[in-house]
Amino acid sequence: MKTFLEISVSATEQQRELLIPTMIELGCEGFQETDSSLLCYVDKSRWKDDNYQLFKDNVKRMLLKISVNAAVQFREIKEKNWNEEWEKTIQPIEIGDRIVIKPSWCEYDNRGNRIVVQIDPKMSFGTGFHETTRLTLRLLEKWLKQGWTVLDVGTGTGVLAITAVKLGARSAFGIDIDEWSVTNAHENVLANQVVDRVTISDRTIDTCDSSTIDLITANLTLNTNIDLLSEFSRALKPDGYLILSGLLRTDRDSMIQHLIEKRFHIIDELCENEWIAIAAHKLR
C-alpha cells in the first residue's frame, strides 16, 4: 500500500493559482482546496529516506518565495480505497411519506412498505442527499397523478424520472446534455426494471413535442429555469404542472415573478436549509 505525503499550505485564492504549477514541478499529482489552504499530494516512494528531508526543505524554501507568511505542514497518509470510502457515505434515505432512495450496495429493511428507488450515482447529480433533490421528490409525491406523462429536464442519475413511474406515472422521459449523466441514468433505469416506462436521452427540451407533457420537473439553477420557462410552457399540456428546484431562498421572488409572467399559478413551496422548490400550475 502506497504512502503519500500531504503538504498543507496556507494560501489565498490568488496564491493557490501560483502554487499549483510550482507543486506540479515538484512532483505533486493531486490537489484539494479548503477554505484557507491548498493540500498537495505526492507519492513518498519517489524519494529515498536520505533525500526525503531535503525534499521537504526545498518545498519550504520555494513556497516562502511565493508567500513569506505561508504556513507549511507535512503529514504522511496511507493510500485508501477512496471509492469504498465514498460508498460508505451513501446510505438509504427516506424522503416524504412513501419514498426511499438506496444504493445497490446497501440493504434496507422496508417495514413501512415504501417505494424503493435504487440509485447508484457516478459523476451525476441526484443521490437524494442534496436538499434540492429531496424537495423535488416531496413535491412529486404530493402532486403527481396516476397515468401522467412526466418530463425530467437535466435528469442526472434519473432519480426523478424513475421515481415518477414508481409513483404511478404512465411514462417518464429524462433528458440531459451531459454524456456521463445519460449513461448513469440508463444504468439506474435498468437496475429499477422500468425500461418499458422510462426513456433517457441526450435530446434538448426544444425537440420535445408541444402540449404533450402533464408534469415537468427541473432541478437546475435559477437562470437556467428562467431561460427554459417558455420551453416548459410549450411542452406542457394546457393545464400541466411544473416543479422547479435548484433554487436558493434568495431566488424565490425572482423565480415566482417570472412564473407569473409566463402564466403559471404557484400552488406549493417547500424549503430546506437555504434551498427551495416550487410547484406551479399552467393557466389555460
C-alpha positions in Angstrom: 0.0 0.0 0.0 1.4 3.4 -1.0 2.2 6.2 1.4 1.6 9.7 0.3 3.0 13.0 1.6 0.3 15.6 2.2 1.6 19.1 2.0 -0.7 21.7 3.5 0.0 25.3 2.5 -2.0 28.2 3.9 -2.7 30.4 0.9 -5.2 32.9 -0.6 -7.1 32.0 -3.8 -4.6 34.1 -5.8 -1.6 32.4 -4.2 -3.0 29.0 -4.9 -3.0 29.8 -8.6 0.7 30.4 -8.3 1.3 27.4 -6.1 -0.2 24.7 -8.1 2.2 24.9 -11.1 5.1 25.0 -8.6 3.9 22.0 -6.8 3.3 20.1 -10.0 7.0 20.8 -10.9 8.0 19.3 -7.5 6.1 16.1 -8.3 2.7 16.6 -6.7 -0.1 14.7 -8.5 -3.2 15.6 -6.6 -4.7 18.7 -5.0 -7.5 19.6 -2.7 -8.7 23.1 -1.6 -10.1 24.1 1.8 -11.3 27.5 2.9 -7.8 28.5 3.9 -5.3 26.0 2.5 -4.1 24.1 -0.5 -3.5 20.4 0.1 -0.9 18.8 -2.3 -0.3 15.1 -2.6 2.9 13.3 -3.7 3.9 9.6 -3.6 6.5 9.3 -0.9 8.1 6.3 -2.7 9.6 8.8 -5.2 12.3 9.7 -2.6 14.6 7.5 -0.7 14.9 8.2 3.1 18.3 10.0 2.7 16.8 12.8 0.5 13.3 12.8 1.9 14.2 15.6 4.3 16.0 17.5 1.6 12.8 17.4 -0.5 10.7 18.9 2.4 13.3 21.6 3.0 13.2 22.5 -0.7 9.4 22.7 -0.6 9.5 25.1 2.3 12.1 27.3 0.7 10.3 27.5 -2.7 6.9 28.2 -1.0 8.3 31.1 1.1 9.3 32.8 -2.2 5.6 32.9 -3.1 4.4 34.0 0.3 6.5 34.9 3.3 3.6 34.2 5.6 2.8 30.7 4.2 2.4 28.1 6.9 3.6 24.7 5.6 2.7 21.4 7.2 3.6 17.9 6.3 1.9 14.6 7.1 2.0 11.1 5.8 -1.2 9.3 4.8 -1.8 5.7 3.7 -3.5 5.0 0.4 -7.2 4.1 0.7 -9.8 2.6 -1.5 -11.4 6.0 -1.9 -14.4 4.6 -3.9 -15.1 2.3 -1.0 -14.8 5.1 1.5 -17.2 7.2 -0.6 -19.7 4.4 -0.9 -19.8 4.2 2.9 -21.2 7.8 3.0 -24.1 6.9 0.6 -26.8 5.1 2.7 -30.6 4.7 2.2 -32.5 7.9 2.8 -36.3 8.1 3.4 -38.0 11.0 1.7 -41.6 12.1 2.2 -44.2 9.6 3.3 -43.6 6.9 0.6 -40.1 7.1 -1.0 -36.7 5.7 -0.1 -33.6 6.1 -2.2 -30.9 3.5 -1.7 -27.7 2.4 -3.5 -27.3 -1.2 -4.6 -24.6 -2.0 -2.0 -26.9 -1.3 1.0 -29.7 -3.3 2.5 -32.9 -1.6 3.5 -35.5 -3.0 6.0 -38.7 -1.8 4.2 -41.0 -2.1 7.2 -43.0 0.9 6.1 -43.6 -0.6 2.6 -42.0 2.4 0.9 -41.4 2.8 -2.8 -37.7 1.7 -3.2 -35.7 3.5 -5.8 -32.2 2.1 -6.3 -29.7 4.8 -7.4 -26.0 4.2 -7.9 -24.5 7.6 -8.6 -21.4 8.1 -10.6 -20.5 11.6 -11.7 -24.2 12.5 -11.9 -26.1 14.7 -9.5 -29.1 13.2 -7.8 -28.5 10.8 -4.9 -31.3 12.1 -2.7 -28.7 13.5 -0.3 -29.0 17.1 -1.6 -31.8 19.2 -0.4 -33.0 20.2 -3.9 -33.5 16.5 -4.8 -35.4 15.8 -1.6 -37.6 18.8 -2.1 -38.4 17.9 -5.7 -39.2 14.4 -4.7 -41.6 15.5 -1.9 -43.5 17.8 -4.4 -43.5 15.0 -6.9 -45.0 12.6 -4.4 -47.7 15.2 -3.5 -48.8 16.4 -6.9 -48.2 13.6 -9.4 -51.4 12.0 -10.6 -51.8 8.3 -11.8 -51.3 7.9 -15.5 -49.5 11.1 -16.2 -46.6 11.7 -18.6 -43.6 13.3 -16.9 -40.5 15.0 -18.4 -37.4 15.5 -16.2 -35.1 18.1 -17.6 -31.5 17.7 -16.5 -32.1 14.2 -15.3 -28.7 13.5 -13.8 -28.9 10.0 -12.2 -32.5 9.6 -13.5 -33.9 9.6 -9.9 -36.8 11.9 -10.6 -37.9 10.1 -13.8 -37.6 6.7 -12.2 -39.4 7.7 -9.0 -42.2 9.3 -11.1 -43.2 6.0 -12.8 -42.9 4.1 -9.4 -45.3 6.7 -8.0 -47.8 5.9 -10.8 -46.8 7.9 -13.9 -47.7 6.2 -17.2 -44.3 7.1 -18.6 -41.3 9.4 -17.9 -38.7 11.0 -20.1 -35.3 12.0 -18.7 -33.2 14.3 -20.8 -29.7 15.6 -20.1 -26.9 17.0 -22.3 -24.2 15.5 -20.1 -22.9 12.2 -21.5 -21.9 10.8 -18.1 -25.4 11.6 -16.8 -27.2 9.8 -19.7 -25.0 6.7 -19.2 -25.6 6.7 -15.4 -29.3 7.3 -15.8 -29.6 4.4 -18.3 -27.9 2.1 -15.7 -30.3 3.2 -13.0 -33.3 2.6 -15.2 -32.2 -0.9 -15.9 -31.5 -1.6 -12.2 -35.0 -0.4 -11.3 -36.6 -2.5 -14.0 -38.5 0.4 -15.5 -37.1 0.3 -19.1 -40.6 -0.1 -20.5 -41.7 3.2 -19.0 -38.7 5.4 -18.6 -36.8 6.8 -21.6 -33.4 8.5 -21.2 -31.8 10.6 -23.9 -29.4 13.5 -24.7 -32.1 15.4 -26.6 -32.9 19.0 -25.6 -36.3 20.3 -24.5 -36.9 22.3 -27.6 -37.1 19.0 -29.6 -39.9 17.7 -27.4 -43.4 17.7 -28.8 -45.6 20.6 -27.7 -48.5 20.2 -25.3 -47.9 16.5 -24.6 -46.5 16.5 -21.0 -48.6 16.5 -17.8 -45.8 17.4 -15.4 -42.2 18.7 -15.8 -39.5 18.5 -13.1 -36.4 20.7 -13.4 -33.8 20.7 -10.6 -31.5 23.1 -12.3 -30.5 26.7 -11.4 -32.4 30.0 -11.2 -31.0 31.3 -14.5 -31.5 28.0 -16.3 -35.0 27.6 -15.1 -35.8 31.2 -16.2 -34.3 30.7 -19.6 -36.3 27.5 -20.2 -39.6 28.7 -18.9 -41.0 29.3 -22.4 -40.0 25.8 -23.4 -41.5 24.4 -20.3 -44.8 26.1 -21.1 -44.7 25.0 -24.7 -44.1 21.3 -23.8 -46.8 21.2 -21.1 -50.4 20.4 -21.7 -52.8 23.4 -21.2 -53.3 22.5 -17.6 -49.9 21.0 -16.9 -47.8 21.2 -13.8 -44.2 22.3 -13.2 -41.9 21.5 -10.3 -38.7 23.7 -10.1 -35.8 23.4 -7.7 -32.1 24.1 -7.7 -33.2 27.4 -6.2 -32.0 29.3 -3.2 -34.3 31.2 -0.8 -32.9 34.4 -2.3 -34.0 33.2 -5.7 -37.7 32.9 -4.7 -39.1 36.3 -5.6 -37.4 36.4 -9.0 -38.5 32.9 -9.9 -42.1 33.5 -8.8 -42.2 36.7 -10.8 -41.0 35.0 -14.0 -43.5 32.2 -13.4 -46.4 34.6 -13.1 -45.3 36.5 -16.2 -45.4 33.1 -18.1 -49.0 32.5 -16.8 -48.2 29.9 -14.1 -50.1 29.8 -10.8 -48.0 29.0 -7.7 -49.6 26.1 -5.9 -46.9 24.9 -3.4 -43.5 25.8 -2.0 -41.1 23.8 0.2 -37.8 24.8 1.8 -34.9 23.0 3.5 -31.9 25.0 4.8 -31.2 27.6 2.2 -32.9 25.7 -0.7 -36.4 25.9 -2.0 -38.6 24.1 -4.5 -41.7 25.5 -6.2 -44.7 23.8 -7.8 -46.8 25.7 -10.3 -49.9 25.1 -12.5 -50.0 26.3 -16.1 -53.0 28.5 -16.6 -55.1 27.9 -19.7 
